[in-house]
Amino acid sequence: MRKALVLWIGLLPALSGCGDDWFGEPEGPPLPGDRVSVLVHDNALSPDRNAANAQVVLPKPEPTPDWPQTGGFSHHAMVHVPLSQDPQRAWSTNIGTGADSENSLIASPVIAEGMVFAIDASARVSAYDTEKGRRQWRYDLTPDGGKGIAVRGGGIAYDDGRLFAATGAGELWALDAKTGGFFWKVRLDSPLRAAPTIYGGRVFVVTASNRVVAYAALDGRKLWEFTGQESVEGLLGAASPAADLGVVVVAMRSGALAALRVENGSLAWEDSLAGGRRASGTSSIGDIKAPPVIAGGRVFAVGNSGLSAAIDLRTGGRIWEKEIGGVNMPWVAGNFLFVLSNDSEVVALQANSGRIVWVTPLSTWLRPDTHSGRIIWTGPVLAGDRLIVAGSHGYIVAVSPYTGKVLGYDKLPGGVTVPPVAAGGSLYFLTDDADLVAYR
């Protein structure tokens, strides 16, 4: 057992974990340089007095063969995904173009039919078998096969044998998941910054101009459209809608949450997470990039500008709010909610009250002494009694959902800025260099 989790700074950062090192130890000798703890000393949040001694009890992991869309299912509540106690790297493959100054890699992979589907920064969709990572097919989604066209944003989702892809060029595609064959395509007048959500035979997309459009999954017929308030400012990427119980909840660039009726797009209720008091710098932007979650008749949402909330799905009434900002989807399991904040804190809250149970602050800087080399964390995913987060510096960290204790780590071949996904007993990461890495 190692004494502490540390961050090597100098030539290349490396971690050494506290607790059980379940990811395995990076190869090669330690690098020279000063050691600085990966856990910061001044955390902005602290446990609530009435919840600090609460016992975290979670549902047992349930078989989860697929992760077909953002957040796993349309409601984004995957609860607890199975994963072995000692996962090892099974395979790695490159999916194409990684992130650069022109194009961005912001879409997580999806898993279905024994295949992993991923979209690269050049809007090329590929399918790989989950066993060994062998490519099955590839399809180019760039407009008219054009090269050098910026296609920032978008994402993919699977449903009923079809793979749906939204692109930053403003196009929504439907492909055959087995072969990559073409079914249909529609063109919108604004870029699509988030992956589509599939629910009840409908495909829901959100444009950069805050329009929500529903299409028939079978043939691409437009069913309805809702226009929200436009916002000049916004973050790169966007939140995929959450859909369940006849309602689709959409997060807007303005910081608004709109609950729409699935059958006709009429507004059921609206709320806003803009203007949290902890906001400063880029966190002052009112955008909601974190996909909302529908669980237990409630909507859980995290805004970028410093406010998280639980809202009654039926009435739109605010159940609780907390001054926590973030850009990653919160994870709901039983009566507990796990959030990765903009201040690099992994936070456990009681889902029914919003009270904070524990806080684990992670390192924000590669070079803390100069506050340079900012680390961007993504996640969490609850798999095999561990909360998994990954960083732009290339490290995976496992945190106990029960205590917040750091359990272990591993080093990926590149930085990670899109959330990991887990299905079929495997855990998948897509690095900024477009390497798809599987653990099992």
N, C-alpha and C positions, 0 to 999 in steps of 0.2 A: 504494500500500500504506500503510495507516495504521500509526502508530507503536505504538499501544497500544489495548487494549480497555478502555473507561472507562465508568463509571456516573455520569450526571448526577444530582445530587440537588438538590432545590429544589422547583420546581413540578411537574415530571413527569420521571421517569427516562428517559434515552435512552442507547443504547449506541453506541460507535464501535468497529469491530472491528480486530483485527490479522490479517494474512494476507489471503487473497482474500475479498472481500466478496460471497459468492455469493448472498446473499439479496436484495441491493439495499439502497440507502440510504433510511432514513426520510425522508419529505417534510418540508419546512419548515426554518427556521433553527434552530440549536442554542439551547437554553434557557439562561438565566443560572444560575449556581450553581457550587459547588465541584465539581471532578472528583475522584472516588475510584475506584481501580482495582476492576474487577469480580473480579479474582483476589485472594483473601486471601493474606496473607503467612505465616500460621502454619497450615500444614496438619497435621492430626492423624495422617495416614498418610504413609508414605514408601516408595519402591521397595525391594524386598528385594535384598540384595547379590548374590545368585545369579541375579537376574532383571533387574536394572536395565539391562543391555546386551543383553537378548534382542530379537531382531528379530520384530516382530509381522507375521505372514503370515496373510492372511485368504482364505477362499474368494471367488471372483469372484461378483458379483451374478448371481442367476438370476431369470428371468422370474417375477413374482409377481402374477398378475392379480387375486387376491382376498385379503382379510384377513377371514375369515368369523367369527372369534370372538376372545376375549381372547388376546393373545399370538400372533395370527395363525392357528395351527392348534392342535389339541387338546394337542399336546406342548409348545407355546409356544416352539418353536425355529425361528425364521424365517431364521436364518443371516445373509444379506446381500441386502437388497432393492434393486432398481435404482432410480436416480433420476438425472435429468440433472445435468450439471455446473453449470448456472446456472438453478436452478428459480425461477420467478416466480409471484406470486400470480395464480391463474387465476379464482377466483370466491369469493364469500362469501355465505352466507345464514343467516338466523336460524331456529332450529328450534323456538322456543317459550319456555318459562319457564327463566330462568337460576337460579343458586344464590342463596339468601337465608337468613335466620335459621331458617326452618322446614324448607325442603327443600334437598337437596344435589344437585349435578351431579357424579357420580362415575364414570359409565360412558363408556368410549371408544366411538366409532362402529365399525361393522363394514362390510365392503365385499364384495359379491357380485352377480352377475347385472347388472353395469353400474350398480349402485345403491349409494348410501351410506345406511346405516340408523343412526338415532340416537334416543336416548331423552332427553327433557328432564326438568327437576326436578319436573314435575307428572305424571310417568309417562305422557306421550304419546309414542308411537313414530311416527316419520316416515321416509319413504323419499325420496331425492333422486337424480336421475340424475347420474352422475359427470362428464358432459361440461360441463354448465353449472350444476348445482346446483338444477335445477327440481324442486319437490316433486311426487311422484307419488301419495302417499296419506298419511293420518295416522290413527292409532287411539288412542283414550283408554283407558288401562289402570287408571285410578283405580277403586276399588271402587264398583260401581253408578253410575259416572260422577260420583261425589261430588266436590265442590270443597272446598278448604280442608283436605283430609286430608294430613297429613304422610306422605310416601312415601319417606323417606330410603333410599337404597341401591338395589341391583339392577343390572341390565344386560341385554344382548342378545347373541344368537349365531345364526348362520345355518347350516343344513345341508339339503341336498337339497330346495331349493325352499321351505323353511319358515324363519320367523324365530321364535326362542324368546326370550321376555322374562321375566325374574324381577323382582319388585318388592318394595319395602320393606313393602308391605302383606301380604306372605306369599303371593303368587300367582305361578304359573308359567303362561304363555300360549304357545300355538302359533298363529301367524298365517301366512297365505299371503304369501310374500315379494313376489310380483308385484302383488297387489291389496290387501293388508291385510285380506283376509277371515279370519274366525275359524274355527279348527279345533277346539281344545279348551283347557280351562283346569282347573288343579287348585289347591286351596287348602291351604296348610300352616298349622300353628299357631304359626309364628314368622316374623319378617321374613327376607327374603332380601337379603343385603347385597352379593352379588357376582353377576356375570354367570354364566349356566350354561355348562357345558362339554359339547360333543357329541362322542361317540365310539362307533363300533360300533352305531349305532341306538339309543343310550341318551342320555338327558339327565341330567346330574349337577348337583345344586344343593346348596348348603351354607346352613343356616339360622343365625340369630344365636345359637341355643342349641346350636351345634356338632353338629347332625345332618346327615349326608350321606344324600341320598335319590336313588335312580336311578329314572327313568321311561322307559317306551318312547316313543321319539320319534314313532312313528306315531299312537298313540291316547292317550297320557298314562297308561297303566297303571303302577301302582307295582310296581317289580321287586324292590327291596330297600332296606333302611335300615341305617345304621351310626350309633351314638351315641358321640360322643367326650366327653371331660371338659369340663364347663361351666366358663366363666370369667366372673367378674363384670366385670373390666376389659376394654376392647377399643377399638380405633380405629374411626373412621367408615369404612365400607366393609369389604371383605374380599377374600380372594384366590380367584380362580377355580381349580378343580382342574386339574391337568395329567394327561393320559391318553395312554398309548401302550403297546404290547407287552403288552396284556392287564391292565394295572395302571392304577389311577387314584390319583394322589397328592394328598392333601387337606391344606391348611394350616389349622390350627385357631386360634381366638382365644386358647387357652391357651399357644400357642407350640409345640404338638405338630405333627409331620408324620405322617400316617397313609397307608400304602400299602395300598390295598384291591384285591382281585381283582374285575375288572370283571363277571364272570359272576354272582357271588353276594354281593359286598360283604364277604367274609371278610377279616380282617386278615392281611396278609403280613408287615409289620413296622411299627415305630413309632419315631420319634426326636423330639427336642425341641431347639428353638433358643432357648428362654427363658433369660434370665439372663446375657447377655453382659457382660463386665467394663467395656465402654465406656458402659454404659447409665446415664442420669441423666434426671431430669424425665420427660417423656412417653415418652422412649426406654426407661424402665424397664418399660413395659407389655410383657408377653411375647407379644403378638399377632403373627401373621405376616400382613401385608397384601399383601406382594409375592407374586404368583403364582409357584409353583415351575416349573422348566423341566426337561424330560426330554430328554437329548441324549447319544448315544454310550453308552447303557446306564447313565447316571448321572443322578441328580437334583441339580439346583443350586437352593439355597434361601437366601433372605436374611430374617433375622428382624429385627423392630423393635428388640429390646433389645440389639443389638450383636454378633450372631453370624451368619456366613454359613458354608455347608458344602456339600461335594460328597459324595453318598451313593451307594453301589452300588444300582442299581434292583432287582436280583435278591435280594440278601442283606440289604440295609439297613445294611451296614457303612459306617462313616464313613471316607471316603477322605482328606479334609482339612477343616480348619476355619480360619476367619480372623475376627479381631475387627473385623468391619464390619457395621454395622446399616443397615437401609434399609426403605423401604415400596414401592419400585418393583421391577418384575420385572427380574431380571438378564438380560443379552443374551448368548447363546452363539454364537460363530462360530469354527469350526475348533477350535484348541486355546487359544482365548482367551475370557475372560469379562469383560464390562463391567458395572460396578455403579455406581449413583448412591446415595451414602451419605446417611445422616441428617445428616452434617456438611457437606453441599453439596460433596462431592468426587466427581468422575468418576474411577473407578478401573479400570485394566486389570490383569487377573490371568491367569496361566497356568491353564487349566482343569484340567490333570492334576495340578497340585501346589498351587495356591492362592497361589503366589508373586506378589507385586505387581510389575508391570513399570513402570507410571507412574501418577502421581496428578495430576489437575488440579483444584485447589480453586476453587470459584466463590464469588461474593459471597453472604453469608447475610443481609445487612441492606440495606435501602434507605438507612438513615441509620446508617452504621457508627459514627459518633462517639457516638451515644446507644444503640446496639444496639436500634433500634426499626424497625418495618416489616419483619418477617421475610419473606424470600423463600422460597417453597416451590417446589422444582424437581421436574420429572417427566420420565420417560424412563429410559434412552436408547432410541433406535431407530437401527439401523445401516442407512443407505441411501446408496448412491452413494459409498462410501468416506468417509462422515461419520457421526459419532455425533450425533444430534439430541436436544437437551434443551430444555425450555420451562419458563418460570417464572410464578409467580403475579403478577408485575409486568408480564407481557405480552410478554416478550422470548423469542425463539428464539435458541439459540446452537448453532453447529456446531463440533464438536471432532474433531480428527484421531484415528482409532482407532490409528494407527501410532505417534504421538509424544505425544498428549495436547495438542498445540498448538490454541489456539482459532483457527478459520478464518474465522468470519463470524457474522452476526446478522441479525435483522429484528424489527420491532415489530408485534405483533398488535393487533386492536381491543380486546382485553381480556385479563385474566389467564388463565392456563391451569393447571389442577390435575389434569387427567386426561391420561394418556399419549397422545402422537400415534400415528397409524397410517399405514402406507404400503402402497400396492398400485397396480398398473397404471401405474407411472411417476409416481404422484402421492403427495403427502404431505398428511395431513389433521390439522387441529387443531380442537378444540372448546373455546371459551372459556367462562369462568364466566358470561358474559352470554348464553350459548347461541348464539353465532355459530359456524357451521361454516365453516372457511376451508380452501381447497384450493390447494396449490402444485403446479406441474408444469413 
